Amino acid sequence: MNNKMQPSFELNDKLRIIPHDCVIVDNMRILIKTKINEVSDKKAVVIGINPSIACEGKSDTTLTKISKYLYQYDIGELAMINLFETISTDQAGIDFNQECTLEKHEKLLEEADIIVVAWGTEDKYLDAKDSAFRYLLKWQDKVYCIQDKRGNKPRHPSRIAYTDELVRFYAHENKKYPVVTLCGSTRFKDEFMEAQKKLTLAGYIVISVGLFGHSGDEEVWENMDEGTLTKTKEMLDDMHKRKIDMADEIYVINVGDYIGDSTKSEIAYAKAHGIKVKYLETHKED
């Protein structure tokens, strides 16, 4: 199975974007559509964070860029929905009580030829992203996202280059050696080492933690003042998220099903970015 879609046309930078069928209720934009290629009957649904100023007959940067981008992939009509429906040019203006229930767009999603996740790579709104991740799994073979030259995905339309790749959102194991990143409390050093050996022998490229701060490497913290300690831990947390970006899946070392707050954040991050999650032991969902 090919993990990326090949463009059919060159960029049409002069394409006019004239939205239609815009549904707005009480400062919430439920749906907006635009026709981008009259000779194609292919339909795309794009899922962003929240709507900006686009409305009936008037586009904005996000809608214009994603329309021009998808024109290259022979899409005829685009429909845009969002995780949150509050109309705001600034995400700080989002009313989190106006979270979109994707189920109400089921017919739209079912009839789409492709679904494009475009809610961006920021480590925000993870509960909403996780909910959408789970709901969209039923259509996983037609769910795509935009990936930049560094491999970051899913990119927000306002951040894309028109040469960025359209790739599958959910990981597909067609590599000779899939990549797995280990996550979990560093108190479980022995279990980390055992999992690393087991997964390596099973044909995985294994990415693990850089040190075991709660199990044998405590001396690294000894001479740090509070400010340096805080910055170092923030760096290590961010570094591990970058390791997750490199993976096809994560493997959670959940001895006794213990999962701390940091690991919960990594699990949510992985799910929001289309990365599979597996566990050492049976896990009971919260």
N, C-alpha and C positions, 0 to 999 in steps of 0.2 A: 504494500500500500504506500503510495507516494505521500510524503509528509508535507509537501508544499504544492501550491497551485501555480501553474504557469500562466503568465498574462497572454491574452489573445490579441490585444491592440496596443498601439503606442498611446502615450498620454495625450489627451485632448485638453490642453490647458485653456482653450476658449469655450469649453463647455458651459452652457448657461444652466444654472441650478434654480428651478422655480418650484418650490415646495407646494404640495397640495394635500387635501384630505387631512388637514391639521386639526387635532382634537385638543382643545384647551378648556379646562374647567377649574375655576377658582385658583388661578396662578399655578396650575399644574398642567404640563403638556403631556398628554397620555400617548400621543402617536403623531408622527409626521412622515409623509412620503414624498418622494420625488422621482420623476421619470428621467433616466439618464441615457438611455439608448432605445430609440423607437423600434429598432429592428431586432431587439432581443426580448425574449419572453422570460428570461431568468430573473428570479427574485432573490433579494438579500434582505435579511433583518440584521440591523446593527444595534448592539447594546452598549450604551455609554453609561456615564455616571449620573448626570442630571442635565436637563435641557437648558440651553442658553437663549438667544434672542430669535432663533429661526421660528417662523410662523407661516401662515398661509401667504404664498407669493413672495416671501422674504427669507433668504438663506442667511447663514452665519459661517464663520470660519470652519467649525467642526463639520457641519453638513456639506459644505462645499468641498473640503479636502477629501472626505471619505467618498463622496460621489465621484469626484475625478479619479480617485485611486481605483475604485471598483469598476469604473468604466473600462479600465484596462483588462478586466477579467470577464468581460462580456456580460455584465449585469445590466438588465434592462430597467428594473425598478428597485428602489431602495426604500425600506421602511425603517425608521429609527425609533427605538424605545430606550428607556434608561432605568438604572437601578433605583433612582429616586426621581420623582416627577416634578419637584419644585423648579420653577423657572428662575434661574439665577446665573449671572455672569461670574459669580464668585462662589466656590464650594462652601465657603463659610456661611452662605445664605441658605443652605439646604435645610429644609424641615424634615428631620428624620422620621417623623410620623407619616411622611408621604412616600414611604418606600413602596416601590412597584411590586405587585404580585405577578410574576411572570405567567402564572397559570391563566390569567385573563387574556393573554396573548397566544394561547396554545394553538389556535387555528392558524394564526399568522405564522408562527414558528414552524408548524407542521407543513404548511404549504411552501415555505421558503426553500430555495435550492441550496443556499448556504446561510449560515448564521455567523456573524462576525462579532466576537467579543472585543470591545473597544473601550473598556473601562480604565485602562492605564495600568502602570506598574507600581504605583504608589502603595505603600504598606498601610492603607486606610480602608475603612468600610469593609473589614474582613468578614464580618457576619453576613452582610448582604451579598458579598461576592461568593462566600461559601454556599449560601442558599441557592444562588443562581447556578453555581458549579454543579451542585447535586441535581437540580431540576433539568439542566441541559444535557445531562448524561444520556438520556434516552435518544438524543439526536447526535451523539458524539461524532459520528462519521461525517457529518456535514458542518461541524462547528470549527471555525477558523479564527485566527487573529493575525495581527500584523507584527512582524518581528524585525527589529532594526539590525544594523550591521554588527552590533556587539552581541546579538543574540537575546536582547531584552524583549520580552513579550508579556502580556498583550499591550501594545502601544496605543495611546490615545490618538485619535485622528489629528488633533492640533499639533502633535509632536512628530508626525511621520514625515519621511521622505517618500516621494512617489516610486522610488526604486526599492524600497523595503519589501521584504518577502511576505506573501500571504501563506501562512503555515497552519497546520492543524493545532488546535488549542489543547486537545487532550493528547498526551504522549502515546505513541505507538511503538511497540518493541520490535523494530525491524533492524536494529543495529546488531552487528556481530557481538559486541560487548556493551550491553546497556550500562548506564552510569547510575549508581545509587549513592545517596548521601545519608550517613548515619546521624540520627538525632536522639536526644535524650539527656538525662541527668548524668554528669560526669562522675557521679558517685558509683556508677555501674561500669567501672573500667574493665573488669574481667569479661563482662557480657559484651562490651564494645569490641574487645579484641577477638572474642570467639565469633561474633557475628561477622567481623571483617574477614576472618579466615574462611568461614562457611560460605559467604557470598562470593569471595574471590574464587574459590574452587567451583562455585556454581556458574562462573563465567561473567561475573559483574566486575566493572571497574568501581572500586569502593573509595569514597571520599569520607574521611572521618574528622573528628575534632582535632585541633592542634595541640591541646594539652588537657590534662585531667585536673582541673582546679579544685575538685572535691575528693580526689582519690590519688594522691601521690605527688602532685605538682603544687602543693599549697605554698611552697617556698617562693613562688613567683610573686605572690602578693605581699610578702613580708616587709619589704622596704619601700612600698608605695604609699604616698600620702593619699588622703581621701579623694582629692580631685583627680589625681593620676589613676587611682583605682577605678573610679567611675568611668573615666574616658576609655580606659583599657577594656573594661567589660562591655561598654557600648560598641567599641571597635570589634571585639570578638563576636558579639551578637550580630552585627552587620556583616562581618566576614562570613559567618555561617549562612546567612541568607544568600550571599553570593554563591556559596557552595551549593545551596539548594537550586539556584538558577541554572547551574551546570548539570543538574541531575535529570534523569528520566523518572525517577521515583525516590522517595525517602523511606528509610527503614527505621522505625521508632523503637528504641530500646526501653520498653515499658515494663521493667521487672515489677511483678506484683501489680501491674497496670498503673504504676505511679507515673504521672506526667505532670511536671511542674509548669509554671506559667510561661517560662521562656520556651519550652518545648511546645506548649499549646500554641504559642504565637507562630512558631515555625511550621506546625501542622496547618494552621489556618493560612499562612502565607503560601505554602505548597499547593493547597487546594485552590486558592484564588488564582494561581498561575498555571493551572492545568497539569499539575505534577501528582502522580499517584502516591498514595500513602499506604504503607504496609507496617505491620507491627510484629514484634518478637513474640508477644503473648496476646491472648485474646483481649480485645479492647472493648469496653462498654462505653458507648457514646454518651456524652453529657446530656 
